């Protein structure tokens, strides 16, 4: 699975969870909480979906990092995990 495919799937799912499906898309570098308006429950639901969909575990220490706050960051993280780089 390519990084672009991961990004498209994550973007679609996050947009759907945010109530933006078919509407104004969330930009890849838009902060999901501060700019896109996701609340903490919706943000965590998105990360749970990522773990379930891609069969990856996101350790607690990675949750505190800024790398998982945008669609681009989540996509890069998942792509690296799938490639065995993390």
SETI-742083 format. One line per field, with one value per residue: residue number from 0; residue in one letter; x, y, z of N, C-alpha, C in turn. Coordinates in pm, whole numbers, plus 50000, padded with zeros to 5 digits. Layout:
! residues N
n: [NUM; ...]
res: [a; ...]
nxx: [X; ...]
nyy: [Y; ...]
nzz: [Z; ...]
caxx: [X; ...]
cayy: [Y; ...]
cazz: [Z; ...]
cxx: [X; ...]
cyy: [Y; ...]
czz: [Z; ...]
! end
This chain:
! residues 86
n: [0; 1; 2; 3; 4; 5; 6; 7; 8; 9; 10; 11; 12; 13; 14; 15; 16; 17; 18; 19; 20; 21; 22; 23; 24; 25; 26; 27; 28; 29; 30; 31; 32; 33; 34; 35; 36; 37; 38; 39; 40; 41; 42; 43; 44; 45; 46; 47; 48; 49; 50; 51; 52; 53; 54; 55; 56; 57; 58; 59; 60; 61; 62; 63; 64; 65; 66; 67; 68; 69; 70; 71; 72; 73; 74; 75; 76; 77; 78; 79; 80; 81; 82; 83; 84; 85]
res: [x; x; x; x; x; x; x; x; x; x; x; x; x; x; x; x; x; x; x; x; x; x; x; x; x; x; x; x; x; x; x; x; x; x; x; x; x; x; x; x; x; x; x; x; x; x; x; x; x; x; x; x; x; x; x; x; x; x; x; x; x; x; x; x; x; x; x; x; x; x; x; x; x; x; x; x; x; x; x; x; x; x; x; x; x; x]
nxx: [50085; 50062; 50192; 50027; 49785; 49731; 49709; 49480; 49281; 49290; 49227; 48966; 48829; 48872; 48754; 48491; 48433; 48447; 48225; 48236; 48214; 48203; 48191; 48358; 48688; 48934; 49243; 49571; 49772; 49641; 49579; 49423; 49267; 49296; 49256; 49084; 48875; 48809; 48691; 48826; 48735; 48650; 48892; 49044; 48889; 48945; 49216; 49195; 49055; 49258; 49447; 49298; 49225; 49471; 49606; 49803; 49981; 49966; 50192; 50171; 50358; 50396; 50152; 50160; 50323; 50368; 50343; 50115; 49900; 49796; 49653; 49849; 50067; 49974; 49941; 50205; 50323; 50182; 50250; 50527; 50525; 50401; 50593; 50785; 50963; 50942]
nyy: [49883; 50214; 50533; 50742; 50606; 50528; 50783; 50880; 50703; 50748; 51020; 51015; 50865; 51017; 51258; 51170; 51093; 51342; 51459; 51565; 51430; 51406; 51676; 51978; 51904; 51787; 51935; 51798; 51889; 52014; 52080; 51842; 51876; 52146; 52300; 52162; 52100; 51862; 51690; 51556; 51292; 51215; 51243; 51041; 50824; 50822; 50747; 50493; 50368; 50373; 50200; 49959; 49925; 49915; 49733; 49799; 49896; 50178; 50306; 50445; 50652; 50750; 50863; 51102; 51255; 51512; 51419; 51278; 51443; 51544; 51465; 51408; 51352; 51127; 50951; 50929; 50812; 50566; 50453; 50422; 50238; 50019; 49959; 49864; 50036; 50157]
nzz: [50000; 49910; 50025; 49940; 49904; 50166; 50281; 50145; 50237; 50516; 50521; 50417; 50613; 50849; 50774; 50746; 51013; 51124; 51028; 50777; 50542; 50197; 50183; 50262; 50246; 50484; 50510; 50435; 50607; 50807; 51143; 51335; 51567; 51654; 51418; 51238; 51397; 51538; 51821; 52130; 52165; 51908; 51773; 51900; 51821; 51551; 51556; 51670; 51465; 51271; 51390; 51397; 51124; 50983; 51128; 51318; 51612; 51811; 52018; 52352; 52395; 52141; 52092; 52227; 52075; 51828; 51572; 51505; 51462; 51231; 50908; 50720; 50888; 51031; 50818; 50720; 50945; 50965; 50716; 50750; 50962; 50838; 50652; 50813; 50932; 51175]
caxx: [50000; 50145; 50164; 49911; 49666; 49708; 49661; 49343; 49193; 49286; 49154; 48825; 48775; 48872; 48651; 48362; 48416; 48431; 48101; 48268; 48212; 48143; 48192; 48487; 48786; 49036; 49373; 49668; 49855; 49552; 49578; 49291; 49191; 49301; 49207; 48973; 48765; 48776; 48703; 48919; 48675; 48655; 49033; 49083; 48818; 49022; 49337; 49152; 49028; 49388; 49504; 49219; 49228; 49605; 49662; 49922; 49960; 50030; 50230; 50133; 50456; 50374; 50030; 50194; 50404; 50294; 50338; 49984; 49797; 49748; 49635; 49982; 50148; 49922; 49971; 50349; 50347; 50130; 50332; 50654; 50498; 50374; 50719; 50875; 51064; 50920]
cayy: [50000; 50334; 50643; 50814; 50525; 50542; 50920; 50891; 50629; 50820; 51144; 50982; 50822; 51130; 51351; 51110; 51105; 51484; 51506; 51638; 51338; 51465; 51822; 52044; 51807; 51831; 51940; 51703; 51949; 52083; 52018; 51781; 51930; 52293; 52364; 52089; 52099; 51735; 51687; 51452; 51160; 51189; 51225; 50906; 50728; 50815; 50669; 50354; 50317; 50350; 50078; 49844; 49911; 49881; 49632; 49852; 49947; 50307; 50311; 50567; 50760; 50809; 50943; 51234; 51326; 51595; 51356; 51218; 51548; 51581; 51351; 51378; 51290; 50993; 50871; 50900; 50720; 50434; 50403; 50377; 50116; 49912; 49927; 49810; 50134; 50207]
cazz: [50000; 49899; 50118; 49888; 49933; 50310; 50304; 50095; 50327; 50644; 50497; 50402; 50742; 50942; 50727; 50780; 51157; 51156; 50969; 50654; 50427; 50078; 50192; 50268; 50297; 50579; 50444; 50490; 50713; 50899; 51276; 51344; 51679; 51659; 51296; 51175; 51493; 51599; 51966; 52172; 52143; 51764; 51740; 51943; 51735; 51426; 51580; 51688; 51331; 51207; 51448; 51352; 50977; 50936; 51219; 51383; 51748; 51834; 52159; 52422; 52376; 52008; 52099; 52280; 51976; 51733; 51440; 51479; 51474; 51097; 50819; 50663; 50993; 51055; 50698; 50721; 51056; 50926; 50605; 50808; 51039; 50743; 50586; 50913; 50966; 51312]
cxx: [50090; 50103; 50041; 49781; 49630; 49649; 49516; 49245; 49179; 49205; 49004; 48762; 48767; 48766; 48512; 48334; 48389; 48302; 48122; 48265; 48138; 48141; 48332; 48591; 48882; 49169; 49473; 49752; 49772; 49550; 49436; 49205; 49183; 49242; 49085; 48854; 48725; 48786; 48791; 48864; 48682; 48799; 49079; 49012; 48891; 49148; 49305; 49121; 49159; 49448; 49430; 49234; 49363; 49675; 49797; 49883; 50035; 50063; 50194; 50230; 50443; 50247; 50059; 50274; 50316; 50276; 50201; 49870; 49742; 49729; 49769; 50069; 50104; 49957; 50118; 50384; 50303; 50215; 50465; 50635; 50475; 50501; 50822; 50983; 51049; 50899]
cyy: [50124; 50438; 50722; 50738; 50533; 50680; 50937; 50821; 50699; 50948; 51119; 50947; 50937; 51232; 51300; 51124; 51249; 51541; 51585; 51550; 51402; 51616; 51877; 51949; 51871; 51825; 51848; 51758; 52028; 52009; 51970; 51836; 52082; 52361; 52295; 52072; 51965; 51749; 51567; 51311; 51123; 51166; 51084; 50799; 50712; 50730; 50522; 50291; 50285; 50219; 49954; 49818; 49862; 49777; 49675; 49896; 50078; 50314; 50447; 50682; 50825; 50894; 51085; 51318; 51404; 51529; 51297; 51318; 51595; 51454; 51311; 51306; 51148; 50901; 50834; 50797; 50579; 50374; 50350; 50247; 49998; 49865; 49870; 49906; 50190; 50092]
czz: [50000; 50003; 50072; 49915; 50081; 50339; 50260; 50189; 50462; 50629; 50489; 50536; 50841; 50902; 50761; 50930; 51199; 51098; 50842; 50530; 50311; 50078; 50185; 50326; 50397; 50507; 50510; 50605; 50814; 51034; 51304; 51457; 51671; 51536; 51235; 51270; 51550; 51751; 52003; 52148; 51995; 51718; 51779; 51861; 51602; 51444; 51604; 51552; 51259; 51260; 51396; 51202; 50926; 51023; 51273; 51524; 51759; 51982; 52221; 52399; 52239; 52004; 52145; 52180; 51879; 51596; 51407; 51485; 51340; 51015; 50758; 50765; 51022; 50938; 50691; 50828; 51017; 50815; 50657; 50886; 50945; 50671; 50685; 50957; 51107; 51405]
! end
